[in-house]
Amino acid sequence: MKKKMFVVSILAAGFITTPSFAAQTACCFAMSGHDADPAQTNAVAEALPQPVATVFDNYARIQTALAQDSFQNVTKEALAMPKAVHDDAMATFPPSVAQQAGAVAKAADLSGAREAFKPLSQSLIACVSKHPALAGSWRQVHCSMANADWLQKEATVNNPYLGKEMLHCGEFVKAGDNGKNGQ
C-alpha cells in the first residue's frame, strides 16, 4: 500500500512539473498489474494540465446536454475543445480530436450533434485507454441500441445518443463500473 501511495504521490507531483514523466509512470504503473485506488486516481485526475482538463470538461458538458435532449451550448462547448487540444504541450490527444470536436460544433441540430459525438467519444476512450492516469472517475458506457460508447462521470447511465426517451439505456464496460448498469 505504501508503494502505491508513493507512486501516486510522485505521479501527481509529476503532472504539475513534468507531465511526460507522469504519463510514462502512469502507463508503467497500470501495466504492472496493480489496481489503482479510486481516491488516488481522482487525485491524479484533478492535477491534469489545463488543456487536458478543458477537453474533458467540455466533453462532459456536451454529454450531459445530449443526454437531456438539449442542443443548447453544445456548439460553444465543442468549439473550445480544438484550441485546448492544440494548446496541450503534452500532445495527449491526436489531432483527430480537434477535428471531431469541430464536427460536433458544426452540427445543425441535436441529431447531427449526437452522430458527431460518436467518433469524438471513441477517440477520447482510446486516449483514456492509452493514458490510464487520465481515467480519473470517467466510466466507459456502451449502448447496443445506439451501437455507440461514451465516457461519463455519473454512477447512473445517462445516454447522450437516446436522450430522455431511453436515458438509462446502456452498460458500464470499463474500470469504474460499480455495478449500477442501466436498463
N, C-alpha and C positions, 0 to 999 in steps of 0.2 A: 504494500500500500504506500509506503513512504517513497518508493521508487516512482510510482505513478504520479504522486503529488509533485515530486521534484521535476520530473519530465514536463508535466503540465505547467509548472511554475516557469521553467525555462522557456517553454513554448509560448506562454502568454507574454512573457517579457520580450521574447524574440519578435513577436508581431509588432511590437512598438519600435524596436530598434533595428532588427534585421529580419524583414519579412521572408526572404528566400530561405534562410536557415530555419525559420519557424515552420514553413511549409514542408521542407525536407524532413524535419524532425517529426512532424505530424504524420507524414506518409510512412516513415520508418516505424514509428510507434504503432500505427494502425496495422502494418504488415507483420508486426511481431506476434500478433495473435492475442494481445492483451485487450480486454474490453475497456472502453473509456467510461469513466464515471460521468453521468449526465451533468452533474453540477460542475465538474471540471471542464467538460466540453462547452457548457454555456459560458463559463468564464473566458474561454478562448474565443468563442464566437463574439462576445461583447468587445473584444480587443481587435476586431477586424479593422483594417485600414479603411478610411472614409470612402474611397471609391467603391470598394467591395461591399461595404455596408449599404451604400447608396443603391447599388444594383439590387441587392436582396430586399431592402426596404421598399423600393418601388415595385418590385415583383410582388411582394406580399400585398401591397395596396391594390394592385391590379387583380390579383387572385381573389381578394375579398370582394371587390366591386363586381367582378363577373359572377361570383357565387350568389350575389344579391340581385342579379339581373340588372345591374347598373352599368351604364356606359360613361357615366359622369366621372371626369378626371382620369379616365383610362389613358387618353391621349397625352395628357400632361405628365402622368407618371412614366409612361413609356418613352416620352421624349427626353427625360432626364437620364435614362439608362445609357444611351450611346456615349454621352460625354463622360460619364463615370467609367465606362469600360476603357475609353481612350486615356483617361487620367490615371488609370491603375498602373503604377510603376512596376508592380509585380507581374503584370501580364497574366493575371489569374484567369481571365476569360479569353476565349478565342474571338477573333473579330466578328464571327458569325453572330455572337450575342448582340452586338450593337446593331447589326443588320436586322435581326429578328425583332428586337425591341422597336426598331424603326417601322417594321411591318405592322406591329401592333398599333403604333401611333398613327399609321396611315389608314387603319381600318375605318370604314364609313359607318359601321353600326355594331351592335352587340354581337351579332352572329359572326361578322368578319373579325372582330377582336378575339373572339373565342377560338376561331380557326387559326389565327396568327399566334395565339398564346401557346399552342401545342408545340411547335418547334422551339420556341423560347424556353418552355418548360423542359424539354428534352435536353437542351444544351446546358441549362443550369443543373439538372440532375446529373449529367455527365461530369460537370465541373465539381460538384459536391462529392461524387464518387472518386474523382482523382485526388481531391484535397479534403480528406476527412475532417480536418480542422475547421472547414467552412460549414460542416453539417450543423453544428450547434444544436438547436432544438427543432430543426427542419425535419419533416417527415415526408417521405415519398408516398403518394397515393395513386392508385390505379382504378380507373373506371372502365369496365369492359363494355358498357353500353356506349360510351363516347370513344372507346378504343384509344384512350389517352391517359397520360400520367401528369402529375404536377407535384409541386412542393408546397407544404403549408406548415404552420406552427401549431395550429389548434389541435386539440386532442380528439375533436369530433370532426368527421369528414365534412368538408364544405366544398362541394363540387362546382368549379368555375365553368365547366362545359355544359352542364344541365341546369344550373341555377336553382331557383326556388322550387321548380317543378319536381326535381329529384335531388335536392340539396345534399342529402346524406348518402347518395349512391357512390360507392367506391370502397376500396380496402387499402389499409396501410400495408406497404410491401417492403419497407426498409427499416433500418435502425430507428429507434424512437417509437416503433409500434408498441402501444401499450395495451393492445387487445381490444380497443374500442373501435372496431370496424363499423363501417356504415351498413346500410341495408343491402 
